[in-house]
Amino acid sequence: MNILTNFPHLKHSCLNYLLFIFYTILFCWLITRIKFFTQSGLSNRLLITLFLLRIFTLIISCYLNVNYFPVSDSVAFHKMGIEEYNLLFQDPHAYFVNIFRNYYTHGYSRLFDDSQSYWNNLKTNLLAKMLSIFDLISFKNFFINTLFYNFLVFFGFVALYRVFIKIFTESFYQLIFCIFLLPSALFFTSMIHRDGLILLSLSMIIYHLFFILNNDQFTWKRIWIILFFLIVIFLLRNFVLITLIPAMTAWIIAQKNSKYGFLTFVAVYAFTSVLFFSSGYISPRSNLPKYVVSRQSSFIEIGKAGNSTISINKLSPTFKSFLNNAPQAFDHVLLRPYLSKITDFEYLPFALEIFILEILFLLFIFFRKKNYQVHPLIYFGVFFSLSMLIIAGYTVPIIGAIVRYRSIYLIFLFVPITCYIDWETIQKMITNFIKRK
């Protein structure tokens, strides 16, 4: 059954099409006027092209969410946004205070629980509030709301480019590919979900912290922006903030002496691992391994109704269990879906993406640049992204969910691998090979 039957507000009219075109033109014009974009070093033509590519992708993702996916979080968020929009005019007081109400008997505890928790529901409520604001000027249209969302998220991708181009000054094409064109990151951040907002928040934190640490551009405005986006991440996915803290700490320390950058990250993460596995001895309520195990149990239950479920070893909250399950976790997030075992066409782009990453990693091993220096930001991206990936590998037994969860973190692996490859040497080898033929 077409989902439009159940949600008539998703239907389109001539006015909706005209509004979508109008807002598209408006955002393209704003991209050529907002300093954050114009000072990126990217031409207006390229910026607009990259943004129009996002629009093309969002149209596909919206169509799939409305007509193809049996259960769509994006559509569910949109419906909740309309309910909040209606509440704004029916009961303004309730609209502004209901986000603070807690209907659970255990109050504001259960910070990391994924059920019967105020904090677990808050991330969904925040998205609904955001969409209700969009509804004020979108006439409650799903596609137009997604367009607004994509304009916000585009700031995040441009922020990442502005940072990485400072490190890899001669890797323009590689950065365009790794930041703007990765299939999973492009697709999953084009639809209304938490992933795009987390990418935006991470990018803004990285952007402002980079210029504070490297260009002596400390201002209280930058500090407040960093704090704001740290709060956003905490509200959307609190475990991302927990994983982010050691990465940021190590980056700040390593920045003082980049010569020992790798050792700094190893030391900080070793200390963090000790804290993680000993947290249960500090307080039963702060037993972090137990929360990971609980999260895995929840996903296993969800996976029983999924069509891309894979087997996963059950965790127990011990160091030995996490160590034994690490190979499987990395297999799930860095190798799946296998290109050789693709049966559903929908996973083909993401299988190709992983296959390309594997090929690039081999090229990096054998043809990496000589005498290159690794900026602390690169260690930050690798350690942080691998931490997030292995959490997904430990807990998520659903290929579709794995592909989405890892999408924004793959950027931090693709960038250094691709940019540290000696492409000139490879090109010369290919040219000489062709000449011999």
N, C-alpha and C positions, 0 to 999 in steps of 0.2 A: 504494500500500500504506500502511495506517495505521502510523504510526511506533511505535505501542504494541506492534505485533508484534515489533519488534526490541528495544524497551526495555520489558520488562515492569514495571520499577520505576515507570513513569509511570502505570500503571493505578491506579484509585481503588477505595476500599472505604468502607464506612460509617464506619469509624474515621477515615479521611482527611478525609471531609466534616465530621465532628464536630470534628476537630482544627482544620481551617481556620476553622470558625465560632468555635471557642474562642479561637484566636489573634487573630482579627479583633476580637472583643469585648475581649480583653485590650489590644490596641494602641489601640483607641478609648478605653478607660479610661485608659491611660497618657498619651495625648495631653491629657487633661483634668487630669493631675496633674504632668507634667513642666514645670518652670518655663520652659524654653526655648520651649515652645508657649504656655503660659498668659500669658506676658509679651509675646507677639507683638502684642497689640492685637486679635487676631481672636477672636471668640467661640468657645466650645467647640462650639457647634452647627455653626458654619461650618467649623471645623477638622475635625470628624468628617465633615461632608459632603464636604469636599475629599479627605479620606483615603479615604472610601468610593468616591468617584469613581475614585481610583487603583486601588482593589481591583477595581471593575467593569472598568476598562481592563486590568488584569493578567490577569483571567480570559479576556478576549478575546485578549490577546496570547499567553497560554499555550496556548489552544486552537488558535490559528493556527500557533504554533511546533510543536505536536505533530501536528496533523492536516493542515495546509495547506502550510507551507513545505517544499520538497524538501530543503533543507539549512538546519538551524537551529543557529546558534552557541549559543543559550541551552540547547538540549537537549544539545549536545556538552559545554558547560561542566558541566551537571548530571551527565552520565555520568562525567566526569572527577572531579567531586566525590565521587561514590559510590566510585570506585576509590580515592581518597585516604582516604575513610572506612573502607573495608575494610582498607587498609594500616595505618591507625592501630591496629587490633586484631590484625592479623597480624604486623606488624613496627614497633612504636612508634618505635624508633630511626631506621629508614629514613624514617618519616613526618616526623620533625622535622628531618632533615638533607638530604633529597633536594632540597629547594628551593634549596640552596646548591651542588649538584653541577653541574658543567659538563662536558658530554660532547663538546665541540668542541675540535679540536686547536689552534685559535687563541686559546684561553683566554677571558678576559673582555673582549676587544676587540670590534670591530664593534658599538659601542653603538647606532648608528642603523640598522643593517641589518635587513631584514625577513625574513631567512632565515639558517639556520646561525648563529644568534646566541643566546647565553644570555639576553640582555636582551629579545629579542623573545619568547622562550618564557616568561620570568619573569612577564609580565603575565597570561598564561593560567594559569600555575601558582598565582599568588596568588588568582585567582578560584576555582580548584578547592579551594584550602585553605579559603577562606571558606565555600564551599558544604559542605565536609566537616564543618565546625563546625555549620552549620545542620542537617545530617543527624542530628546527635546528638539533636535534639529534634523533628525533623520526620518521623521514620521514613522518611527518604529520599524524601519526596514533592515532586515538581516544583512544584506549585502553592503548597504551604506555604513552600518555600524562597524562591519569588518573593515571597510575602507578607512574609517577614522582610526581604528585600532592599528592598522598597518602603517599609517602615517606616524604614529607615536613610536612604533617598534623600529621604524627606519632610522630614527635618531640613534638607536643602539648600534646598528650595523655600521653607520658612518663613524660613530665614536671609536669602534674597534679599528676601523681602517686608519683613522687619524693617529691612533697610538702606534699600531704596528708598522706604518710607513716610516715612522721615526726610527725604528730599529732596522727594518729591511728597506732601506732607501732605494734599492735597485730591483725590488721585487714587486713592481706594480701589478703585473698580470697575475702573478701567483696569489697576491692578496685579494684581488678582485674575485678570483675563483674561490679561494678558501673562505672568504667572509660573506660574499653576497650570493654565491651560486651553488653552494652545497645543497643537493636535492632535499635532504631531510630538514635542514635548518630553514631553508626557504619555504618548504611546504608547511611544516608544523608551526612556524611562527606567522604564517599568513592567515591561520584560522584563530578565532577567538578562544584563547586558552591561557593558562598561566605561563606557559613556556616563553612566549614572546615578551611578556612583561618582566620575567626573570632575566631574559637576555638583555633587555633594555636596562634593567637595574644593575646587572653585573657590568655592562659596558660603561655606564656612567660612573660607577665606582672605580673601575680600572682607569678610565680616562682622566678623572680628576686626581686620583692618587698618583698616576704616572707623572703628571705635570708638577705636582707638589714635590715629588721625590727627585725628579730629573732636571727640571727647569727652574727650581727655586721659585715657583709660582704659588707659594702658600698664601691663601686668603681664607678668611673665615667663611666666605661664601662657598668655597670648595668643600670645606669641612662639613658645613650644614647639608650640602648636596649629597655628600657621601653618607652621612648619617641618615638622611631621608631615605635613600635607596636601600640602605641596610635594613631599615625598618620595613620597607616594602617587601624585601626578600623574606624577612622574618614572618610577616603576615601571610605571604603567599605560600611559602614552603620553608618552615623553620629549620628543617634539617640541612637545607642548603646554606643557611647562615652559619650553622655549627661547623660545616665543612669549610666554609669560607674563612673563618677566623684564623686557623693555623696557617693557611696559605697567605693571607695578608700579613700576618705576623712575620713569617719567614721572608716575605718580599721586603718588608721594611728593614729587617735586620740585614738581609743580604745586600741591600742597596748601599749600606755603609762600607762594605768591602766585597765587591762583586767577584773578587778573585776566589773567594771561598763560598760562592753562591750555592753550588750544589751541596756541599757539606752542611751549609746552614739549613737548607730545606730538609736534608736527611735527618739532622739532629732535631729539628722542630717536629717533624712528623713522627720520629721515634718517640719523643716525649709525649706527643698527642696520642699515639697508640697506647702507651702505658696508661695515660689518663682514661682513655676510652674503655679499656678492658678492666680497669680498677674502679670505674665509676660506681659499680654496684656495691663495692665495699664501703664507699664513702657514704652512700645513701641508697636504699632500695628504690626510692622514687626517681633517682637519677641514673638508673641502670641502663646505659645507652645500648649495650649489646642486646638486652632484653627487648628494647623498643624496635630494633632492627628485626629480631625474630618475630615479634608481633606483626610488624609490617609485612613480612614475608607470608605469614599465615593468612593475613587479609587478602593478599594478592592471589594466593593459592585458591581461596574460596571464589574470588572473582574469576579466576582463570577457568574454573569448572564450566562456566557458561560461555567461554570464548572459543573462537574458531582458529586461533593461532597459538594455542597453549603448548608449552614444551615441558618436559619433566625437569624437576629441580630438586636437589637434595635439601632436606629440611635442616635448618640451622638450629643450633642450641647456643645459648649465650656464653660461650667459652672461647678462649683464644684458639684452642685446638680445632674446634668446629669451623671457625672462620678461616683458619689456615688451610684445612683440608678442602674446604669448598671454594677457595680462591681460584684454582684453575678453571672450574666450571663457570664461575662468575665472569671471569675474563673472556671465556669462550662465548658466553651468551651476549656480552655487550660489544666485543671487538671482532667477532667472527660471524655472528648470526645477523640476518639470514644467509645461509650458505648459497652462493650463486649456483652451485651444481645441483641444489635440491629445491629450486624455486618451482612451486606449483601454482601459486597465485600471482598473476601479473602485477597486482598492486604493490608487491614487495620487490619487484625487479629493480627499480631505481635505487632502492636502499641497499640491496645486495650488491649492485654495481658500485655504489659509493664505498662500501666496506672493501670490496675487491680492489678498487683504486687506491684506497688507503694502504692496503697490504703491499701493492706494487710500489707505491711511493716510499714506503718504509724500507723495502729492499733496496731501492735506488739510493735512499739516504745512507744505508749501511755501507754500500760499495762505492758511492760517488758523492759523498758529502764534501763540502768545501773544506779546504785546509786552513788551519790557523784562525778559525772563526771564534769569536767570543760570544758567550751566551748571556744575554741580558737577564737580570733577575725576573723580569716579567715573564720570560719564556718558561722558567722553572715554575713560576706561579701558575701559569696556565696548564702546564703538563701535570703537576702534582694535584692541583685542584680538580681538573677534569677527570683524571684517573680515579680520584677519590669518589667523585660523583658517579662515575661509570661503574665502579665495583659495587657501590651501594645498590645500583639498579640491577647488577648481575646477581647479587646475593638475594634480592627480594622479589624480582619481577619474573614470573614464568610465562609471560605473554609476549610474543614477538612484536605485535603491533605496538604495545605499550613501551617495550624496550627501544624500538626505533624512535618513538617520539621523545622519550625521556633523555636519550643520549644526544639528540639532534643538535642542541645548542652547545654541547660540550665538545663535540667532535671538531669544532672550529679551532679550539686551542691545541689540538693535536695536528690537524692538517697544516696550520700556518708554519710552525717551526720545521716540520718534516719537509714540506715543499720548498720553503725558502732557504734551507740549508743545503739543498741538493745543488751540486755543481752542474747546472744545465748546459753551460758552455762546453764542458768536457764531453758530456753525452752527445751534444749536437755535433761536435767534431768527430766523434767515433762513428756516428750514423753517416755523416758526410763521407768519411774515408771508406766506410763499408760500401756505400753506394757507388763510389768512384771505382772501387775494385771490380764491381759487377760490370 
